[in-house]
């Protein structure tokens, strides 16, 4: 089989395999979850864009998270359609599969990098409040945003570049959607380099992410403990608790998948955990930030006041 190459342009997605009794309830749950994610995150992004009071670094950076959450759940429509199809008809082209894998990996990486630059923003705001306006300029915002997305594009580009060079001898994509692991498992060639780079990529990303959070929040905590300014401490508690909650939800959801991956017998639970990894953070992020933000609540209250009231 050394000279055998298949390289089919059509692949089959494993998707979700549930009993008929649970198919439609699960379909409705995923459909309305996806609808909620799109509407809420898009609303936050539009809200920040149209309200000049929200043209602040924290909210502009948060828009990156909203865009990332929308793109990161772009696999759900195909998953929903496949749920209503028999397994043999759950087909996807190889090139579309690569694009889907690239999008998902970029968004997963940006979940870390965007929260890292948001942590930097909170650090400057609390530890260097007098220099905040000087440091967090529009130019700096652009640099941070380009860095967060640029790093993800480059690292994921290399990751998938190593995979698409391989010849394929299989056509079944194991899992809910296309990702790097499911793509290089289609090959019968040596994937040692892919495994090494993928492992290094993951370790560097998580180490940088967790390290940034620990470092920034340690310094913020020290500043708050040494400060007698109750207003500063109250502001720090509100903004940092919001950011930390979003980060921990994302991190714990991701770790649950990694842990379940070690137990092949629980593959169905891993699939469900994968869905929750995408749905829960994307649904909670705008709610958590919206509830904690005075500016967003103020804008919504103004919007209610200007809405016409029907009289009978």
C-alpha positions as YAML, in Angstrom:
chain: A
units: angstrom
residues:
- id: 1
  name: UNK
  ca: [0.00, 0.00, 0.00]
- id: 2
  name: UNK
  ca: [3.03, 2.26, -0.12]
- id: 3
  name: UNK
  ca: [2.22, 3.65, -3.59]
- id: 4
  name: UNK
  ca: [-1.53, 3.79, -2.99]
- id: 5
  name: UNK
  ca: [-3.11, 7.24, -2.91]
- id: 6
  name: UNK
  ca: [-6.80, 7.86, -2.95]
- id: 7
  name: UNK
  ca: [-7.11, 11.65, -2.52]
- id: 8
  name: UNK
  ca: [-10.88, 11.75, -2.88]
- id: 9
  name: UNK
  ca: [-12.37, 15.23, -3.22]
- id: 10
  name: UNK
  ca: [-15.51, 14.11, -1.38]
- id: 11
  name: UNK
  ca: [-15.47, 13.24, 2.31]
- id: 12
  name: UNK
  ca: [-18.06, 11.85, 4.69]
- id: 13
  name: UNK
  ca: [-18.77, 13.53, 8.03]
- id: 14
  name: UNK
  ca: [-19.53, 11.33, 11.01]
- id: 15
  name: UNK
  ca: [-21.57, 14.04, 12.74]
- id: 16
  name: UNK
  ca: [-24.00, 13.33, 15.55]
- id: 17
  name: UNK
  ca: [-25.58, 9.92, 15.84]
- id: 18
  name: UNK
  ca: [-28.60, 10.12, 18.14]
- id: 19
  name: UNK
  ca: [-31.78, 8.10, 18.42]
- id: 20
  name: UNK
  ca: [-34.91, 9.28, 16.61]
- id: 21
  name: UNK
  ca: [-36.53, 10.24, 19.92]
- id: 22
  name: UNK
  ca: [-33.78, 12.78, 20.64]
- id: 23
  name: UNK
  ca: [-33.07, 14.01, 17.10]
- id: 24
  name: UNK
  ca: [-35.69, 16.76, 16.91]
- id: 25
  name: UNK
  ca: [-35.37, 18.00, 20.52]
- id: 26
  name: UNK
  ca: [-31.59, 18.25, 20.06]
- id: 27
  name: UNK
  ca: [-32.05, 19.84, 16.64]
- id: 28
  name: UNK
  ca: [-34.31, 22.54, 18.13]
- id: 29
  name: UNK
  ca: [-31.92, 23.13, 21.02]
- id: 30
  name: UNK
  ca: [-28.97, 23.62, 18.68]
- id: 31
  name: UNK
  ca: [-30.99, 25.72, 16.22]
- id: 32
  name: UNK
  ca: [-32.22, 28.18, 18.83]
- id: 33
  name: UNK
  ca: [-28.79, 28.24, 20.51]
- id: 34
  name: UNK
  ca: [-27.20, 29.18, 17.18]
- id: 35
  name: UNK
  ca: [-29.88, 31.79, 16.53]
- id: 36
  name: UNK
  ca: [-29.35, 33.28, 19.98]
- id: 37
  name: UNK
  ca: [-25.56, 33.41, 19.50]
- id: 38
  name: UNK
  ca: [-25.86, 35.19, 16.15]
- id: 39
  name: UNK
  ca: [-28.49, 37.71, 17.28]
- id: 40
  name: UNK
  ca: [-26.90, 38.61, 20.63]
- id: 41
  name: UNK
  ca: [-23.29, 38.85, 19.43]
- id: 42
  name: UNK
  ca: [-24.25, 40.73, 16.29]
- id: 43
  name: UNK
  ca: [-26.35, 43.11, 18.38]
- id: 44
  name: UNK
  ca: [-23.41, 43.84, 20.69]
- id: 45
  name: UNK
  ca: [-21.11, 44.50, 17.72]
- id: 46
  name: UNK
  ca: [-23.65, 46.83, 16.06]
- id: 47
  name: UNK
  ca: [-24.34, 48.54, 19.39]
- id: 48
  name: UNK
  ca: [-20.66, 49.33, 19.92]
- id: 49
  name: UNK
  ca: [-20.38, 50.56, 16.34]
- id: 50
  name: UNK
  ca: [-23.33, 53.00, 16.44]
- id: 51
  name: UNK
  ca: [-22.97, 54.37, 19.98]
- id: 52
  name: UNK
  ca: [-20.04, 56.78, 20.28]
- id: 53
  name: UNK
  ca: [-20.05, 56.40, 24.08]
- id: 54
  name: UNK
  ca: [-18.99, 52.80, 23.56]
- id: 55
  name: UNK
  ca: [-16.02, 53.71, 21.36]
- id: 56
  name: UNK
  ca: [-13.69, 52.79, 24.19]
- id: 57
  name: UNK
  ca: [-10.81, 50.28, 24.02]
- id: 58
  name: UNK
  ca: [-12.56, 47.72, 26.24]
- id: 59
  name: UNK
  ca: [-15.70, 47.60, 24.08]
- id: 60
  name: UNK
  ca: [-13.85, 47.78, 20.77]
- id: 61
  name: UNK
  ca: [-11.70, 44.85, 21.87]
- id: 62
  name: UNK
  ca: [-14.81, 43.00, 23.02]
- id: 63
  name: UNK
  ca: [-16.18, 43.32, 19.46]
- id: 64
  name: UNK
  ca: [-13.37, 40.99, 18.42]
- id: 65
  name: UNK
  ca: [-14.78, 38.40, 20.80]
- id: 66
  name: UNK
  ca: [-18.29, 38.80, 19.35]
- id: 67
  name: UNK
  ca: [-17.03, 38.38, 15.77]
- id: 68
  name: UNK
  ca: [-14.96, 35.40, 16.87]
- id: 69
  name: UNK
  ca: [-17.98, 33.75, 18.55]
- id: 70
  name: UNK
  ca: [-20.08, 34.17, 15.39]
- id: 71
  name: UNK
  ca: [-17.39, 32.68, 13.13]
- id: 72
  name: UNK
  ca: [-16.54, 29.95, 15.62]
- id: 73
  name: UNK
  ca: [-20.08, 28.58, 15.47]
- id: 74
  name: UNK
  ca: [-20.30, 28.65, 11.67]
- id: 75
  name: UNK
  ca: [-20.15, 24.84, 11.62]
- id: 76
  name: UNK
  ca: [-23.56, 24.54, 13.33]
- id: 77
  name: UNK
  ca: [-25.78, 25.04, 10.23]
- id: 78
  name: UNK
  ca: [-24.10, 22.11, 8.45]
- id: 79
  name: UNK
  ca: [-24.28, 20.02, 11.64]
- id: 80
  name: UNK
  ca: [-28.01, 20.74, 11.88]
- id: 81
  name: UNK
  ca: [-28.61, 19.74, 8.25]
- id: 82
  name: UNK
  ca: [-26.58, 16.55, 8.68]
- id: 83
  name: UNK
  ca: [-28.65, 15.56, 11.71]
- id: 84
  name: UNK
  ca: [-31.64, 15.17, 9.40]
- id: 85
  name: UNK
  ca: [-29.70, 13.14, 6.83]
- id: 86
  name: UNK
  ca: [-28.69, 9.47, 6.93]
- id: 87
  name: UNK
  ca: [-24.96, 8.94, 7.64]
- id: 88
  name: UNK
  ca: [-24.19, 7.99, 4.03]
- id: 89
  name: UNK
  ca: [-25.43, 11.37, 2.77]
- id: 90
  name: UNK
  ca: [-23.41, 13.56, 5.17]
- id: 91
  name: UNK
  ca: [-20.91, 14.60, 2.53]
- id: 92
  name: UNK
  ca: [-18.51, 17.55, 2.31]
- id: 93
  name: UNK
  ca: [-15.86, 18.47, -0.26]
- id: 94
  name: UNK
  ca: [-12.24, 18.25, 0.83]
- id: 95
  name: UNK
  ca: [-11.59, 21.95, 0.17]
- id: 96
  name: UNK
  ca: [-14.68, 23.01, 2.12]
- id: 97
  name: UNK
  ca: [-13.51, 20.75, 4.92]
- id: 98
  name: UNK
  ca: [-10.12, 22.48, 4.99]
- id: 99
  name: UNK
  ca: [-11.79, 25.92, 5.10]
- id: 100
  name: UNK
  ca: [-14.05, 24.77, 7.94]
- id: 101
  name: UNK
  ca: [-11.07, 23.40, 9.88]
- id: 102
  name: UNK
  ca: [-9.11, 26.62, 9.30]
- id: 103
  name: UNK
  ca: [-12.02, 28.78, 10.51]
- id: 104
  name: UNK
  ca: [-12.61, 26.72, 13.64]
- id: 105
  name: UNK
  ca: [-8.92, 26.55, 14.61]
- id: 106
  name: UNK
  ca: [-8.44, 30.29, 14.02]
- id: 107
  name: UNK
  ca: [-11.47, 31.05, 16.20]
- id: 108
  name: UNK
  ca: [-10.36, 28.66, 18.92]
- id: 109
  name: UNK
  ca: [-6.93, 30.32, 18.93]
- id: 110
  name: UNK
  ca: [-8.45, 33.82, 18.91]
- id: 111
  name: UNK
  ca: [-10.54, 32.90, 21.95]
- id: 112
  name: UNK
  ca: [-7.21, 32.94, 23.81]
- id: 113
  name: UNK
  ca: [-5.39, 35.76, 22.01]
- id: 114
  name: UNK
  ca: [-8.33, 38.19, 22.16]
- id: 115
  name: UNK
  ca: [-8.80, 37.58, 25.89]
- id: 116
  name: UNK
  ca: [-5.05, 38.08, 26.34]
- id: 117
  name: UNK
  ca: [-5.14, 41.56, 24.76]
- id: 118
  name: UNK
  ca: [-8.25, 42.35, 26.80]
- id: 119
  name: UNK
  ca: [-6.30, 41.38, 29.93]
- id: 120
  name: UNK
  ca: [-3.56, 43.81, 28.85]
- id: 121
  name: UNK
  ca: [-6.19, 46.53, 28.48]
- id: 122
  name: UNK
  ca: [-7.49, 45.91, 32.02]
- id: 123
  name: UNK
  ca: [-3.93, 45.87, 33.37]
- id: 124
  name: UNK
  ca: [-3.15, 49.29, 31.88]
- id: 125
  name: UNK
  ca: [-6.51, 50.74, 32.98]
- id: 126
  name: UNK
  ca: [-6.06, 49.70, 36.63]
- id: 127
  name: UNK
  ca: [-2.29, 49.74, 37.13]
- id: 128
  name: UNK
  ca: [-1.54, 52.80, 34.97]
- id: 129
  name: UNK
  ca: [-4.79, 54.81, 34.91]
- id: 130
  name: UNK
  ca: [-3.08, 58.16, 34.31]
- id: 131
  name: UNK
  ca: [-1.28, 56.84, 31.23]
- id: 132
  name: UNK
  ca: [-4.21, 54.78, 29.93]
- id: 133
  name: UNK
  ca: [-5.27, 57.29, 27.28]
- id: 134
  name: UNK
  ca: [-1.66, 57.68, 26.14]
- id: 135
  name: UNK
  ca: [-1.01, 53.93, 25.88]
- id: 136
  name: UNK
  ca: [-4.37, 52.67, 24.58]
- id: 137
  name: UNK
  ca: [-4.56, 54.85, 21.50]
- id: 138
  name: UNK
  ca: [-6.36, 53.93, 18.27]
- id: 139
  name: UNK
  ca: [-3.00, 52.91, 16.85]
- id: 140
  name: UNK
  ca: [-2.39, 50.58, 19.79]
- id: 141
  name: UNK
  ca: [-5.89, 49.09, 19.42]
- id: 142
  name: UNK
  ca: [-5.20, 48.30, 15.77]
- id: 143
  name: UNK
  ca: [-1.84, 46.74, 16.67]
- id: 144
  name: UNK
  ca: [-3.40, 44.58, 19.39]
- id: 145
  name: UNK
  ca: [-6.28, 43.46, 17.14]
- id: 146
  name: UNK
  ca: [-4.00, 42.67, 14.19]
- id: 147
  name: UNK
  ca: [-1.66, 40.77, 16.54]
- id: 148
  name: UNK
  ca: [-4.48, 38.69, 18.04]
- id: 149
  name: UNK
  ca: [-5.84, 37.64, 14.65]
- id: 150
  name: UNK
  ca: [-2.49, 37.61, 12.84]
- id: 151
  name: UNK
  ca: [-0.88, 35.18, 15.28]
- id: 152
  name: UNK
  ca: [-3.88, 32.87, 14.94]
- id: 153
  name: UNK
  ca: [-3.81, 33.00, 11.12]
- id: 154
  name: UNK
  ca: [-0.08, 32.25, 10.94]
- id: 155
  name: UNK
  ca: [-0.03, 29.43, 13.52]
- id: 156
  name: UNK
  ca: [-3.14, 27.74, 12.12]
- id: 157
  name: UNK
  ca: [-1.90, 28.27, 8.55]
- id: 158
  name: UNK
  ca: [1.26, 26.31, 9.36]
- id: 159
  name: UNK
  ca: [-0.79, 23.68, 11.22]
- id: 160
  name: UNK
  ca: [-3.05, 22.97, 8.24]
- id: 161
  name: UNK
  ca: [-0.26, 23.49, 5.73]
- id: 162
  name: UNK
  ca: [1.49, 20.47, 7.21]
- id: 163
  name: UNK
  ca: [-1.74, 18.48, 6.87]
- id: 164
  name: UNK
  ca: [-2.83, 19.30, 3.32]
- id: 165
  name: UNK
  ca: [0.59, 18.19, 2.01]
- id: 166
  name: UNK
  ca: [-0.32, 14.61, 2.96]
- id: 167
  name: UNK
  ca: [-1.89, 12.13, 0.55]
- id: 168
  name: UNK
  ca: [-5.23, 10.73, 1.66]
- id: 169
  name: UNK
  ca: [-6.34, 7.09, 1.68]
- id: 170
  name: UNK
  ca: [-9.52, 7.47, 3.75]
- id: 171
  name: UNK
  ca: [-12.71, 9.49, 3.39]
- id: 172
  name: UNK
  ca: [-14.40, 9.40, 6.81]
- id: 173
  name: UNK
  ca: [-14.09, 12.53, 8.98]
- id: 174
  name: UNK
  ca: [-14.37, 11.35, 12.58]
- id: 175
  name: UNK
  ca: [-16.14, 13.89, 14.76]
- id: 176
  name: UNK
  ca: [-18.73, 16.64, 14.50]
- id: 177
  name: UNK
  ca: [-16.84, 18.80, 12.03]
- id: 178
  name: UNK
  ca: [-13.59, 19.08, 10.16]
- id: 179
  name: UNK
  ca: [-10.48, 19.87, 12.19]
- id: 180
  name: UNK
  ca: [-6.77, 19.33, 11.82]
- id: 181
  name: UNK
  ca: [-6.68, 15.97, 13.65]
- id: 182
  name: UNK
  ca: [-9.56, 14.51, 11.63]
- id: 183
  name: UNK
  ca: [-7.92, 15.70, 8.39]
- id: 184
  name: UNK
  ca: [-4.45, 14.21, 8.95]
- id: 185
  name: UNK
  ca: [-6.06, 10.97, 10.13]
- id: 186
  name: UNK
  ca: [-7.28, 10.56, 6.55]
- id: 187
  name: UNK
  ca: [-3.67, 9.94, 5.53]
- id: 188
  name: UNK
  ca: [-1.76, 6.66, 5.61]
- id: 189
  name: UNK
  ca: [1.57, 8.53, 5.67]
- id: 190
  name: UNK
  ca: [3.78, 9.35, 8.66]
- id: 191
  name: UNK
  ca: [2.15, 12.18, 10.65]
- id: 192
  name: UNK
  ca: [4.90, 12.52, 13.28]
- id: 193
  name: UNK
  ca: [5.65, 16.14, 12.30]
- id: 194
  name: UNK
  ca: [1.93, 17.00, 12.47]
- id: 195
  name: UNK
  ca: [1.65, 15.56, 15.97]
- id: 196
  name: UNK
  ca: [4.78, 17.36, 17.19]
- id: 197
  name: UNK
  ca: [3.72, 20.74, 15.77]
- id: 198
  name: UNK
  ca: [0.12, 20.33, 16.99]
- id: 199
  name: UNK
  ca: [1.31, 19.46, 20.51]
- id: 200
  name: UNK
  ca: [3.80, 22.36, 20.54]
- id: 201
  name: UNK
  ca: [1.15, 24.73, 19.22]
- id: 202
  name: UNK
  ca: [-1.29, 23.72, 21.97]
- id: 203
  name: UNK
  ca: [1.30, 23.94, 24.77]
- id: 204
  name: UNK
  ca: [2.57, 27.37, 23.66]
- id: 205
  name: UNK
  ca: [-0.98, 28.73, 23.27]
- id: 206
  name: UNK
  ca: [-2.21, 27.52, 26.66]
- id: 207
  name: UNK
  ca: [1.02, 28.47, 28.44]
- id: 208
  name: UNK
  ca: [0.95, 31.99, 26.96]
- id: 209
  name: UNK
  ca: [-2.76, 32.37, 27.69]
- id: 210
  name: UNK
  ca: [-2.70, 31.15, 31.28]
- id: 211
  name: UNK
  ca: [0.63, 32.90, 31.94]
- id: 212
  name: UNK
  ca: [-0.75, 36.24, 30.71]
- id: 213
  name: UNK
  ca: [-3.82, 35.92, 32.91]
- id: 214
  name: UNK
  ca: [-1.84, 34.96, 36.01]
- id: 215
  name: UNK
  ca: [0.70, 37.75, 35.49]
- id: 216
  name: UNK
  ca: [-1.79, 40.55, 34.77]
- id: 217
  name: UNK
  ca: [-4.22, 39.57, 37.52]
- id: 218
  name: UNK
  ca: [-1.43, 39.15, 40.06]
- id: 219
  name: UNK
  ca: [-0.26, 42.71, 39.36]
- id: 220
  name: UNK
  ca: [-3.84, 44.01, 39.42]
- id: 221
  name: UNK
  ca: [-4.45, 42.28, 42.77]
- id: 222
  name: UNK
  ca: [-1.26, 43.79, 44.24]
- id: 223
  name: UNK
  ca: [-2.29, 47.28, 43.09]
- id: 224
  name: UNK
  ca: [-5.78, 46.89, 44.57]
- id: 225
  name: UNK
  ca: [-4.47, 45.57, 47.90]
- id: 226
  name: UNK
  ca: [-2.05, 48.51, 48.19]
- id: 227
  name: UNK
  ca: [-4.67, 51.05, 47.15]
- id: 228
  name: UNK
  ca: [-7.08, 52.69, 49.58]
- id: 229
  name: UNK
  ca: [-9.15, 54.03, 46.71]
- id: 230
  name: UNK
  ca: [-12.52, 52.28, 47.06]
- id: 231
  name: UNK
  ca: [-13.68, 53.57, 43.68]
- id: 232
  name: UNK
  ca: [-10.64, 52.04, 41.95]
- id: 233
  name: UNK
  ca: [-11.07, 48.72, 43.75]
- id: 234
  name: UNK
  ca: [-14.79, 48.60, 42.92]
- id: 235
  name: UNK
  ca: [-14.10, 49.32, 39.25]
- id: 236
  name: UNK
  ca: [-11.33, 46.72, 39.16]
- id: 237
  name: UNK
  ca: [-13.57, 44.11, 40.76]
- id: 238
  name: UNK
  ca: [-16.37, 44.65, 38.24]
- id: 239
  name: UNK
  ca: [-14.31, 44.73, 35.06]
- id: 240
  name: UNK
  ca: [-11.86, 42.02, 36.07]
- id: 241
  name: UNK
  ca: [-14.48, 39.61, 37.41]
- id: 242
  name: UNK
  ca: [-16.32, 39.91, 34.08]
- id: 243
  name: UNK
  ca: [-13.19, 39.22, 32.04]
- id: 244
  name: UNK
  ca: [-12.05, 36.42, 34.35]
- id: 245
  name: UNK
  ca: [-15.48, 34.73, 34.26]
- id: 246
  name: UNK
  ca: [-15.44, 34.71, 30.44]
- id: 247
  name: UNK
  ca: [-11.90, 33.30, 30.41]
- id: 248
  name: UNK
  ca: [-12.60, 30.56, 32.97]
- id: 249
  name: UNK
  ca: [-15.76, 29.44, 31.15]
- id: 250
  name: UNK
  ca: [-13.78, 29.13, 27.92]
- id: 251
  name: UNK
  ca: [-10.86, 27.38, 29.61]
- id: 252
  name: UNK
  ca: [-12.94, 24.86, 31.56]
- id: 253
  name: UNK
  ca: [-15.01, 24.03, 28.48]
- id: 254
  name: UNK
  ca: [-11.81, 23.40, 26.52]
- id: 255
  name: UNK
  ca: [-10.23, 21.25, 29.23]
- id: 256
  name: UNK
  ca: [-13.34, 19.04, 29.42]
- id: 257
  name: UNK
  ca: [-12.82, 18.08, 25.75]
- id: 258
  name: UNK
  ca: [-9.11, 17.37, 26.30]
- id: 259
  name: UNK
  ca: [-9.88, 15.15, 29.30]
- id: 260
  name: UNK
  ca: [-12.64, 13.23, 27.50]
- id: 261
  name: UNK
  ca: [-10.34, 12.75, 24.50]
- id: 262
  name: UNK
  ca: [-8.28, 10.40, 26.68]
- id: 263
  name: UNK
  ca: [-11.28, 8.08, 27.03]
- id: 264
  name: UNK
  ca: [-12.33, 6.74, 23.58]
- id: 265
  name: UNK
  ca: [-15.27, 4.88, 25.12]
- id: 266
  name: UNK
  ca: [-16.84, 8.24, 25.92]
- id: 267
  name: UNK
  ca: [-16.74, 9.57, 22.34]
- id: 268
  name: UNK
  ca: [-20.42, 10.54, 22.43]
- id: 269
  name: UNK
  ca: [-19.88, 12.56, 25.62]
- id: 270
  name: UNK
  ca: [-16.88, 14.23, 23.97]
- id: 271
  name: UNK
  ca: [-19.06, 15.28, 21.04]
- id: 272
  name: UNK
  ca: [-21.61, 16.80, 23.39]
- id: 273
  name: UNK
  ca: [-18.82, 18.55, 25.33]
- id: 274
  name: UNK
  ca: [-17.47, 19.91, 22.03]
- id: 275
  name: UNK
  ca: [-20.85, 21.43, 21.22]
- id: 276
  name: UNK
  ca: [-21.09, 23.00, 24.68]
- id: 277
  name: UNK
  ca: [-17.53, 24.34, 24.28]
- id: 278
  name: UNK
  ca: [-18.74, 26.40, 21.34]
- id: 279
  name: UNK
  ca: [-22.25, 27.25, 22.53]
- id: 280
  name: UNK
  ca: [-21.83, 28.12, 26.23]
- id: 281
  name: UNK
  ca: [-19.00, 30.73, 26.02]
- id: 282
  name: UNK
  ca: [-20.50, 32.30, 22.88]
- id: 283
  name: UNK
  ca: [-23.89, 32.63, 24.57]
- id: 284
  name: UNK
  ca: [-22.61, 33.86, 27.94]
- id: 285
  name: UNK
  ca: [-19.94, 36.32, 26.75]
- id: 286
  name: UNK
  ca: [-22.33, 39.06, 25.56]
- id: 287
  name: UNK
  ca: [-24.66, 38.51, 28.52]
- id: 288
  name: UNK
  ca: [-21.86, 38.77, 31.09]
- id: 289
  name: UNK
  ca: [-20.35, 41.88, 29.51]
- id: 290
  name: UNK
  ca: [-23.77, 43.41, 28.86]
- id: 291
  name: UNK
  ca: [-24.91, 43.01, 32.47]
- id: 292
  name: UNK
  ca: [-21.66, 44.42, 33.87]
- id: 293
  name: UNK
  ca: [-21.45, 47.38, 31.48]
- id: 294
  name: UNK
  ca: [-23.15, 50.58, 32.60]
- id: 295
  name: UNK
  ca: [-22.75, 52.04, 29.11]
- id: 296
  name: UNK
  ca: [-24.54, 49.14, 27.41]
- id: 297
  name: UNK
  ca: [-27.34, 49.12, 30.01]
- id: 298
  name: UNK
  ca: [-27.70, 52.89, 29.63]
- id: 299
  name: UNK
  ca: [-27.95, 52.59, 25.84]
- id: 300
  name: UNK
  ca: [-30.59, 49.85, 26.11]
- id: 301
  name: UNK
  ca: [-32.64, 51.91, 28.59]
- id: 302
  name: UNK
  ca: [-32.50, 54.89, 26.21]
- id: 303
  name: UNK
  ca: [-33.60, 52.65, 23.34]
- id: 304
  name: UNK
  ca: [-36.64, 51.52, 25.33]
- id: 305
  name: UNK
  ca: [-37.61, 55.11, 26.03]
- id: 306
  name: UNK
  ca: [-37.54, 56.14, 22.37]
- id: 307
  name: UNK
  ca: [-39.58, 53.15, 21.23]
- id: 308
  name: UNK
  ca: [-43.17, 54.16, 20.42]
- id: 309
  name: UNK
  ca: [-45.76, 52.99, 22.92]
- id: 310
  name: UNK
  ca: [-48.97, 51.62, 21.48]
- id: 311
  name: UNK
  ca: [-52.18, 52.94, 22.93]
- id: 312
  name: UNK
  ca: [-55.52, 51.32, 22.52]
...
